[in-house]
């Protein structure tokens, strides 16, 4: 009787030990490209404004300074067996008090990217 209970307990623990299929983990924060930094009559194409998910204050935005930004888009022509391309940039500083940040990309972001999603990578990290 006691031996049967041990076997049942061992069987139950084995079931708990089985690995569940893990969901993929997103290693970046989501953001949206708002447009260029601008004034009433001038626009500065070398400075892009980004709205980051979950960032509502200037202090929250400070953690993202220096982080890499990727704008991933799809092109018609296949290069290196992929139709996806990436434009890389870096978060530079805050813009206002509502959590919007300024980013500088290696090549200026095209206006067709305004309103498109972008990825803010969690590196380089100072933690």
C-alpha positions as CSV (number, residue, x, y, z in Angstrom):
1,X,0.0,0.0,0.0
2,X,2.7,2.5,1.0
3,X,4.8,1.4,-2.1
4,X,1.8,2.2,-4.4
5,X,1.5,5.7,-2.9
6,X,5.3,6.3,-3.5
7,X,4.9,5.3,-7.1
8,X,1.9,7.5,-7.6
9,X,3.7,10.4,-6.0
10,X,6.7,9.8,-8.2
11,X,4.5,9.7,-11.3
12,X,2.9,13.0,-10.3
13,X,6.2,14.7,-9.9
14,X,7.4,13.4,-13.3
15,X,4.4,15.0,-14.9
16,X,5.2,18.3,-13.2
17,X,8.8,18.1,-14.4
18,X,7.8,17.8,-18.0
19,X,8.7,21.0,-19.9
20,X,5.9,23.0,-21.3
21,X,6.4,24.5,-24.8
22,X,7.5,28.1,-24.1
23,X,6.2,31.1,-25.9
24,X,8.7,33.2,-27.8
25,X,10.1,36.1,-25.7
26,X,10.1,39.6,-27.1
27,X,13.5,41.1,-26.5
28,X,12.6,44.7,-27.5
29,X,10.1,47.4,-26.5
30,X,7.5,48.5,-29.0
31,X,7.4,52.1,-30.3
32,X,5.8,54.2,-33.0
33,X,7.6,56.6,-35.3
34,X,5.8,60.0,-35.0
35,X,7.7,62.1,-37.5
36,X,10.6,64.5,-37.7
37,X,11.5,67.0,-35.1
38,X,10.1,70.3,-36.4
39,X,9.1,73.9,-35.7
40,X,6.4,75.8,-37.4
41,X,8.2,76.3,-40.7
42,X,11.3,74.0,-40.4
43,X,11.6,70.3,-40.2
44,X,14.8,68.5,-39.1
45,X,15.0,65.2,-41.0
46,X,18.0,64.0,-39.0
47,X,16.1,63.9,-35.8
48,X,13.1,61.5,-35.5
49,X,10.5,61.5,-32.8
50,X,9.4,58.1,-31.3
51,X,6.5,57.3,-28.9
52,X,7.5,54.3,-26.7
53,X,4.9,51.9,-25.2
54,X,4.4,52.3,-21.5
55,X,6.5,55.5,-21.3
56,X,4.5,58.4,-20.0
57,X,7.1,60.7,-18.3
58,X,10.4,62.3,-19.1
59,X,11.9,60.3,-16.2
60,X,10.7,57.0,-17.6
61,X,12.2,57.9,-21.0
62,X,15.6,58.4,-19.5
63,X,16.1,54.6,-19.2
64,X,16.0,54.3,-23.0
65,X,18.7,56.9,-23.8
66,X,21.4,55.2,-25.8
67,X,19.3,52.2,-26.7
68,X,19.3,50.9,-30.3
69,X,16.2,51.4,-32.4
70,X,15.3,49.2,-35.4
71,X,12.8,50.2,-38.1
72,X,12.0,46.9,-39.8
73,X,10.2,47.2,-43.2
74,X,9.3,45.0,-46.2
75,X,10.7,45.7,-49.6
76,X,9.8,44.3,-53.0
77,X,13.2,43.1,-54.1
78,X,14.7,40.1,-52.2
79,X,18.2,40.7,-50.9
80,X,20.1,37.8,-49.1
81,X,17.0,35.6,-49.3
82,X,14.8,38.1,-47.3
83,X,12.4,40.8,-48.3
84,X,12.8,42.5,-44.8
85,X,15.2,45.3,-44.3
86,X,16.2,47.3,-41.2
87,X,17.2,50.9,-40.6
88,X,19.2,51.3,-37.3
89,X,19.3,54.3,-35.0
90,X,19.8,55.3,-31.4
91,X,17.7,57.0,-28.8
92,X,19.3,60.3,-28.0
93,X,17.2,62.3,-25.5
94,X,13.7,63.2,-24.4
95,X,11.3,65.4,-26.3
96,X,8.9,67.2,-24.0
97,X,7.4,65.8,-20.8
98,X,5.1,63.0,-22.1
99,X,7.6,60.3,-22.7
100,X,8.4,61.0,-26.4
101,X,12.1,60.6,-27.3
102,X,14.3,61.8,-30.1
103,X,16.3,59.3,-32.1
104,X,19.0,59.6,-34.7
105,X,19.2,57.0,-37.5
106,X,22.2,56.2,-39.6
107,X,20.2,57.3,-42.7
108,X,17.2,59.6,-42.3
109,X,13.9,57.8,-41.9
110,X,11.7,58.2,-45.0
111,X,8.3,59.9,-44.4
112,X,6.4,56.8,-45.4
113,X,7.6,55.3,-42.0
114,X,5.6,57.9,-40.0
115,X,3.1,56.0,-37.9
116,X,4.9,52.7,-38.4
117,X,6.0,50.5,-35.6
118,X,9.6,50.3,-34.5
119,X,11.6,48.2,-32.1
120,X,13.6,49.6,-29.2
121,X,16.2,47.0,-28.2
122,X,17.1,46.5,-24.6
123,X,20.8,47.0,-25.3
124,X,23.3,48.5,-24.7
125,X,22.3,48.2,-21.0
126,X,23.9,49.9,-18.0
127,X,22.3,47.6,-15.5
